[in-house]
């Protein structure tokens, strides 16, 4: 047998020891599905109370094949499996017992058991928003989606870098709290012109770190190609992140646009955005152009993102594809090879994700997400053109000195003003 055939055989044979659905990887050190792992974590972390009552009163829901419909029996079953794993005593008896007692849906070939489907969807769509704390969770020791796992972890660490660095770009008059420093209660504040360049420098540096941590072949690129790659994706990645966070934190406030990790503009605050601009400018006209840029980003990116509602795994894939976007591949042969290789890896893993969810019609879903990506690419291109308009207003000329030897930044117009920042938050609010 080839290595691929062996891996495929292992995939087919592995089942969750709690509810018996097919799985591709272990979680919490044992063979269990994502839904059961999330269920157990929530109880252990205190998010959900420890169940004390059996649904049927006898504590035998597992034996009757309905372990996922009773919180107490499901929790007890997980405790037994973990205890046996700790004592290195998980053997075939436990696996056979699991398969014998669990009732599988008649349509198990194409969908998960009815009892677990809701938990899976809730976990994927709502409970795992990726922020500056996600990297504290360990990467899985084995996974069929190593690239997506690494993107998620590295992106979270990048968020941590941005959170920390932006405490130093806040106005001296803005009092920082412990929550701002330790990330437990970040307050998003209205952006001002003086924050744009410092925060963009931080983002640029963090994006280089993200690339090195996530994609081994990025480090193998020629120095100039690294610059071209980052400059070719910086705006699109910024837009993707800002949209993802804006929809999460302010789903009912589409006028809020994140300018950076902790700053935003909205219809009200944008009027005073240029108050601390040191240059002599026509403020009214400049604000009008900026408003038009943000309006376009909302209509082309945020509204479609909000309609499609990519879950955290899909966002992770979109983030990777935004980094290795098609415009980067057109620069030269080395970058073209790197882009094609990494995009293929990401898309292959998304196929695994959808197959693991028992989605047989995922081609249409993937098509929608790629359309969203194309929309963002087009919007990013239009916003790059806006940068030159801002420069005519004597704005953002400080950006020219950030990477003076970086022709790519001029070529791709990545330092695209506030416009770069997508859907942000609203008035000074806290994030817990």
C-alpha positions, 0 to 999 in steps of 0.5 A: 500500500502507498502512504496515501492509501494507508492514510485513507484507510486510517481516515475511514477507520477512525471514529469518535469514541464518544458518539461514533461519527467518522473523524480525521483527527484526534482532539484533547488527546483522544479520538473524538469529533469536534462537536464532542470536544467543544461540548467537553471544553465548555463544561470544563471551562465553566461556560456551561454548568456541569450536567447532574441529571440524566435525560432518561433518569437511568444514566444509560443513554450511551448503552441505548445509543443516544449519548449525544442527546443527554448532556450528563451521559455524554460528559460521563462518557468523555470522562471515561475515555479521557481517564482510560487515555491517561492510563494508556488503556484505550483499547479495541474493547472501548472502540468496539463498545462504542460502535456497538452502542451508538445508533448511526443515522441511516444517511450516515454516508452523507450527513452526521447523526441528527444529534450532533449536527447542530453542535457542529454547526454552532461550533463552526459558525459562532464559538471560535472567533479568532482573535489575539487569544486563539494562539494560546491553544496548542496546535493539534499534534496531528491534523489533515489540515496543517496549513489551515491550522497554522494560518489560524495560529499565526494570524492569532499571534499577529493579532497579539502583536498588533494589540500590543504595539497599538497601545503605543500609538494611542494618543497620550491623552487616552488613558489605558486600562489593564484590559487594554494592556492584557487584552482582556477588555480592549477598547476600540477608539476612533482613529485619527490621521496621526495614528494611520502611518504608525499603525500601518508600519506595525501591520507591515512588520506583523505581516512579514512575521505572519508569512514567515511563521505560516509558509515555509516557502516564503522564507525561501523567496528572494529578498525582493520577492518577499517585498513584492509578495507582502506589498501585493497582499497587504491591502487585501489581507487588511481588508479581509481582517477588518471585514471579519472583525467588523461583522463579528463585533458590529454586525448591525453597524455597517458604517463602522470601519476598522482602521487598525486592530484597535481603531475605527472610523464611522459616519460620525467620527470620520468628520474629525478624522483629519483634525490632527493632520499636520499638512495644510489640506482641503479638509472637506474635499479630502473627507468626501473622497475618504467617505466614498472609498469606505462606502465602496468597501462596504458595498463590495466587501462587507455586505457580501461577507455578511451575507455569506457568513464565512465560518472561522475555518472558511475565514482562515482559508480566505485569509491564506488565499488573500495572502497568496492572491492572483495579483502576486502570481503575475509578478514573476515566475518564482512568485507564480510557483509559490502562489499556485502551490500554496493556493492548491494546498489551502483549497485541498484542505478545504475539500477535506474540511467539507468532506469531514462535515459530510457536505456533498454539495460544497462546490457551490459554497466554495464558489461563493467564497471565491467570488467574495475573494474576487470582489475583495481583490477588485475593491482593493485595486480600486482603493489602490487608485484612491491612494494617489488621490489622497496624495494630491490632497497632501495626505499619506506622503509620510508612507513613502519613507516607510519602505523607500527602496520598496518599488512594490509599494508604489506599484501596488499602492498598498499604503492606501489610507484609511480606505485600507481599513475595512469594516471597523467598530463603532464609538469607543466600546469595549471588547471582552 
